[in-house]
Amino acid sequence: MEPDDPAEALTELREQRPGALGLLQLAAGSGLAAYMVWALVLQPGFRRVPLRLQVPYIGASARQVEHVLSLLRGRPGKMVDLGSGDGRIVLAAHKCGLRPAVGYELNPWLVALARLHAWKAGCAGSVCYRREDLWKVSLSDCHNVSVFLAPSVLPQLEDKLQAELPPGARVVSGRFPLPTWQPVAVVGEGLDRVWAYDVRGGGLAGKAVSSGVPIKAAPGPSSTSVPGAPVSQTG
Ligand SMILES: C[S@@+](CC[C@H](N)C(=O)[O-])C[C@H]1O[C@@H](n2cnc3c(N)ncnc32)[C@H](O)[C@@H]1O
């Protein structure tokens, strides 16, 4: 019931104030906690990366990892995961024989976690996780590249891959396809989908990005090779 007496109403309001204050404190506390997580856990290492190139951590699902491996298994040469997170793809790649397997990751917490996982798996000395900016590492000796990045950075990534990868290299992109390259194989459905691309012509002059040769993806109901993938050949 509403109090008629203004003095009584004021007293009631005063009594309610701690509740409102409590709510305010809760909101401020949550905001501060969220900021601390962002500043201390998610943000470290990214200060020098332009905002438009920052990609948050979302680990690949077991199925996505499986699909990446189905597209890379048996291939010789160095394998790298650009933005390796907690290192799951690199570790799985190493275990299935892709060597050397290297992860580049800016977030130091994730690099530490990746090393812990490798140590627990008995692979501490064999897999390599480097705390480096993927936009600054040279890819000239990489033959197998895995990327699980945001669509907003993929156009720029395409340019880097095109300019630096040697002919014969394969790129697998998870969740989102490279915007203009033609895949040679696609595995999985929805967000589990992974696209494979073969680099034919390396160097700045090279424009070819797909061998056009259908590759044999690991058996599975959702795997599709792309025999009719358009090929632009220059290299
Ligand atoms: C979507 S997660 C993918 C993680 C991992 N590849 C996986 O699939 O489990 C993207 C990762 O890229 C990292 N990353 C984003 N920008 C980076 C950069 N410039 N250099 C190195 N790592 C970066 C993020 O910290 C994040 O861990």
The ligand as a MOL file (V3000), in Angstrom:
LIG
                    3D

  0  0  0     0  0            999 V3000
M  V30 BEGIN CTAB
M  V30 COUNTS 27 29 0 0 0
M  V30 BEGIN ATOM
M  V30 1 C 38.9680 -17.9780 -33.4080 0
M  V30 2 S 40.4240 -18.2720 -32.4220 0 CHG=1
M  V30 3 C 41.0360 -19.7790 -33.1310 0
M  V30 4 C 41.9370 -20.5510 -32.1900 0
M  V30 5 C 42.4760 -21.8710 -32.7450 0
M  V30 6 N 43.0420 -21.7390 -34.0710 0
M  V30 7 C 41.3760 -22.8960 -32.7770 0
M  V30 8 O 40.7510 -23.0270 -33.8210 0
M  V30 9 O 41.1220 -23.5430 -31.7440 0 CHG=-1
M  V30 10 C 41.5100 -17.0250 -33.1140 0
M  V30 11 C 42.8100 -16.9080 -32.3500 0
M  V30 12 O 43.6590 -16.0270 -33.0610 0
M  V30 13 C 44.3950 -15.2670 -32.1210 0
M  V30 14 N 44.8500 -14.0720 -32.8230 0
M  V30 15 C 44.0810 -13.0710 -33.2870 0
M  V30 16 N 44.8480 -12.1410 -33.8910 0
M  V30 17 C 46.1200 -12.5890 -33.8110 0
M  V30 18 C 47.3600 -12.0660 -34.2610 0
M  V30 19 N 47.4220 -10.8930 -34.8890 0
M  V30 20 N 48.4700 -12.7820 -34.0530 0
M  V30 21 C 48.4120 -13.9840 -33.3920 0
M  V30 22 N 47.2670 -14.5120 -32.9350 0
M  V30 23 C 46.1350 -13.8240 -33.1380 0
M  V30 24 C 43.3860 -15.0010 -31.0140 0
M  V30 25 O 44.0220 -14.6950 -29.7910 0
M  V30 26 C 42.6470 -16.3270 -30.9610 0
M  V30 27 O 43.2340 -17.1920 -30.0300 0
M  V30 END ATOM
M  V30 BEGIN BOND
M  V30 1 1 1 2
M  V30 2 1 2 3
M  V30 3 1 2 10
M  V30 4 1 3 4
M  V30 5 1 4 5
M  V30 6 1 5 6
M  V30 7 1 5 7
M  V30 8 2 7 8
M  V30 9 1 7 9
M  V30 10 1 10 11
M  V30 11 1 11 12
M  V30 12 1 11 26
M  V30 13 1 12 13
M  V30 14 1 13 14
M  V30 15 1 13 24
M  V30 16 1 14 15
M  V30 17 1 14 23
M  V30 18 2 15 16
M  V30 19 1 16 17
M  V30 20 1 17 18
M  V30 21 2 17 23
M  V30 22 1 18 19
M  V30 23 2 18 20
M  V30 24 1 20 21
M  V30 25 2 21 22
M  V30 26 1 22 23
M  V30 27 1 24 25
M  V30 28 1 24 26
M  V30 29 1 26 27
M  V30 END BOND
M  V30 END CTAB
M  END
